[in-house]
Amino acid sequence: MLVEIITGLGVAMGISVGALLTKDMAGTALSGVAQSAAVVGGALMAVPASALMQRKGRRPGLAVCYLVGSVGGVAVLCSALWNSLPLLFLGFFLFGSGNTGKLQARYAAIDLATPEKRGRDLGLVVWSTTLGAVIGPLLAAPIGQTLPGVPQLAAPFAFASLSFLIGGAAVVLFLRPDPLMLSKELSPSTPKESLGLKVAWRAVLASPAARLGISSMSIGHLVMVAVMAMTPLHIGETHTPADTLKIVGIVISAHIAGMYGLSPVVGWLTDKLGRRPVILSGIAILITACAIAGTAGDRTGQLTFALVLLGLGWSGTMVAGSTLFSESIAVELKAPAQGLADLATGMTGASAGLVSGVVVGYSGYPVLTLLAALATLPLIALALRPLPEPAVAKS
């Protein structure tokens, strides 16, 4: 939980200023490319990280993610100093690995959890991100003025990089015993050899519950990223430059509080009501959030409320979807399957971030929110289908 707090600070700082920095360096149409680069980089990192976890455990895999993310933060900082767009996008590509570490950490929470507590345990780890993630955007403006000679929108990445380094060191020192390796030792049926991505993918396709879980994570993340990534630009278009960074800090902090603040409650509801009802509730909240954000205009209060709901809807689809997915996969396949899940989630989010900048550039923020809401329709159809009891849910 300590690592989630520390690294949440770095991720949130990057989220709050990334699009604005890219807009200043590359223009509005490319403002979503930086977010997409971060998400793609994080998604691709999930594959080797999960392979490393499969062989050596959670500890080395998480540490590598945070180390690569830290290097990315330094690269973004240098890109602003040298006015280099290629280095900017490479930096964001590497920076996304830090968020991959955060996402993979949620699975560590349920490696040893009992079936009746999986949702709550996962939700508690997600919740632990709240403190750092909420404070991060609020600190972006004052931190931006602390490094002489460094652009205000780039300075937060120096501190984000440091937070990843501290998080990686904490994982290496304190995540003992390794929960994934211990869960394998406690499962007498687990084969000694490592199973690869192809076997894991076939297992996902064969399980209706796993398919719903991965779809819930992916589509919920797509909607959230599309709207959240372009919200700072929307604020910049409706407010003065002097007010923009402060308002962005408030709105994004509220959004992140919505993502993580109630995740223990979401996890508890996932255990009490079931995975599928919480996924459907999350979808309904996401659609509501899109409608409110799209009609907010320059009303900061309404936009802030919409972004809180956007975060809460994401929490429902992510916590319930992650729980359903993990319990639907046998223990010997968990690490590669979870890597595939985060790859799919990241790539859909990256697509959303890339397209969102183009949509806003040509059609505006309200059209973006409408398209984001419509993107939930396939997930609604899938979630309304009855599910069999997961085969490994009670193991």
Stockholm file with secondary structure:
# STOCKHOLM 1.0

chainA/1-395         MLVEIITGLGVAMGISVGALLTKDMAGTALSGVAQSAAVVGGALMAVPASALMQRKGRRPGLAVCYLVGSVGGVAVLCSALWNSLPLLFLGFFLFGSGNTGKLQARYAAIDLATPEKRGRDLGLVVWSTTLGAVIGPLLAAPIGQTLPGVPQLAAPFAFASLSFLIGGAAVVLFLRPDPLMLSKELSPSTPKESLGLKVAWRAVLASPAARLGISSMSIGHLVMVAVMAMTPLHIGETHTPADTLKIVGIVISAHIAGMYGLSPVVGWLTDKLGRRPVILSGIAILITACAIAGTAGDRTGQLTFALVLLGLGWSGTMVAGSTLFSESIAVELKAPAQGLADLATGMTGASAGLVSGVVVGYSGYPVLTLLAALATLPLIALALRPLPEPAVAKS
#=GR chainA/1-395 SS CHHHHHHHHHHHHHHHHHHHHHHHHHCGGGHHHHHHHHHHHHHHHHHHHHHHHHHHCHHHHHHHHHHHHHHHHHHHHHHHHHTCHHHHHHHHHHHHHHHHHHHHHHHHTTSSCCGGGHHHHHHHHHHTTHHHHHHHHHHHHHHTTSSTTSCTTTTHHHHHHHHHHHHHHHHHHHCCSCHHHHHHHHCTTCCSSCCCHHHHHHHHHHCHHHHHHHHHHHHHHHHHHHHHHHHHHHHHHHSCHHHHHHHHHHHHHHHHHHHHTTHHHHHHHHHHHCHHHHHHHHHHHHHHHHHHHHTCTTCHHHHHHHHHHHHHHHHHHHHHHHHHHHHTSCGGGHHHHHHHHHHHHHHHHHHHHHHHHHHHHHTCHHHHHHHHHHTTHHHHHHHTSCCCCCTTTTC
#=GC SS_cons         CHHHHHHHHHHHHHHHHHHHHHHHHHCGGGHHHHHHHHHHHHHHHHHHHHHHHHHHCHHHHHHHHHHHHHHHHHHHHHHHHHTCHHHHHHHHHHHHHHHHHHHHHHHHTTSSCCGGGHHHHHHHHHHTTHHHHHHHHHHHHHHTTSSTTSCTTTTHHHHHHHHHHHHHHHHHHHCCSCHHHHHHHHCTTCCSSCCCHHHHHHHHHHCHHHHHHHHHHHHHHHHHHHHHHHHHHHHHHHSCHHHHHHHHHHHHHHHHHHHHTTHHHHHHHHHHHCHHHHHHHHHHHHHHHHHHHHTCTTCHHHHHHHHHHHHHHHHHHHHHHHHHHHHTSCGGGHHHHHHHHHHHHHHHHHHHHHHHHHHHHHTCHHHHHHHHHHTTHHHHHHHTSCCCCCTTTTC
//
